[in-house]
Each structure stands twice: as structure tokens, then as C-alpha cells.
Amino acid sequence: MSGSHPSKHKLEDAEVYIHIKDGETANVTHIDVEHPDLNEVIRPDENSYTGGKEGGLFIGLKKDMIERAEKFVEKE
């Protein structure tokens, strides 16, 4: 894990869940990362990609998402 860094902006109170397939709310087992500010970057029904890294994972962003992320951080 790389920990904090000046170029990283922490989302306080983000919740992470492993959501097991149950046939009602999950058709496949997946990981949910929940925080209302995330919709400022990745809008509902948009898709991105993830990759594993030492100690966790990263979410790669598409060009439009990158622009929204940078604007969101500028507002802070």
C-alpha cells in the first residue's frame, strides 16, 4: 500500500462492501464502494475498469471521468 500523498484526496466515510450474489440485490458477487461524491466522477450506469495493486485496488478512469475528477478536486 502506498498510503497518503499530497496528490491523493481522501473521501471521508466511504464504505466498502463485498456484496455476495443473493439473487435479489446482487446477480453476481462484486465489491461496492459507496460515497455520494463518487457520482461526481463516475455517473450511475457508466463503466470503468479496476486493477489490483499491492494492498488494494485502483479504479481506472476514462477521459470524461478524469476531467470530472479533476474539477471535483479543484472545488474542495
C-alpha positions in Angstrom: 0.0 0.0 0.0 1.3 3.4 -0.8 -0.6 5.4 1.9 -1.3 9.1 1.8 0.3 11.5 -0.6 -0.3 15.2 -1.4 -1.8 14.3 -4.8 -4.4 11.9 -3.1 -7.7 13.3 -1.8 -9.4 11.1 0.8 -13.1 10.6 0.8 -14.2 10.5 4.4 -16.8 8.0 5.4 -16.6 6.0 2.2 -18.0 2.5 2.7 -16.7 -0.7 1.0 -18.5 -4.0 0.9 -18.1 -7.4 -0.6 -21.6 -8.0 -1.9 -22.4 -11.7 -2.3 -24.7 -12.9 -5.0 -28.1 -13.4 -3.5 -30.5 -13.3 -6.5 -32.3 -10.3 -5.1 -30.0 -7.3 -4.8 -26.9 -8.9 -6.5 -26.9 -11.1 -9.5 -23.1 -11.5 -9.3 -20.7 -11.2 -6.4 -18.9 -7.9 -6.5 -17.3 -5.1 -4.5 -19.3 -1.9 -3.7 -17.6 1.4 -2.9 -20.2 3.8 -1.7 -19.9 7.5 -1.2 -22.2 10.2 -2.7 -19.3 12.2 -4.1 -18.2 9.3 -6.3 -21.2 10.1 -8.6 -19.5 13.4 -9.3 -16.8 11.4 -11.1 -18.4 8.2 -12.3 -22.0 8.7 -13.1 -24.6 6.0 -12.5 -24.6 3.4 -15.3 -21.1 4.4 -16.5 -18.4 1.8 -16.5 -14.7 1.9 -15.8 -12.1 -0.7 -15.1 -10.2 -1.9 -12.0 -6.9 -3.4 -11.3 -5.2 -5.0 -8.4 -2.3 -3.3 -6.7 -0.2 -4.2 -3.6 -2.5 -3.8 -0.6 -5.7 -3.0 -2.6 -7.0 -2.0 -6.0 -7.3 1.0 -8.2 -10.2 2.2 -10.4 -9.0 3.5 -13.8 -11.0 6.4 -15.2 -12.0 7.3 -18.8 -11.2 10.7 -20.2 -14.6 12.3 -19.3 -14.3 10.8 -15.8 -10.8 12.2 -15.4 -12.0 15.7 -16.3 -14.8 15.5 -13.8 -12.5 14.1 -11.0 -10.0 17.0 -11.5 -12.9 19.6 -11.4 -14.3 17.9 -8.3 -10.9 18.1 -6.5 -10.5 21.8 -7.6 -13.8 22.6 -5.8 -12.5 21.3 -2.4 
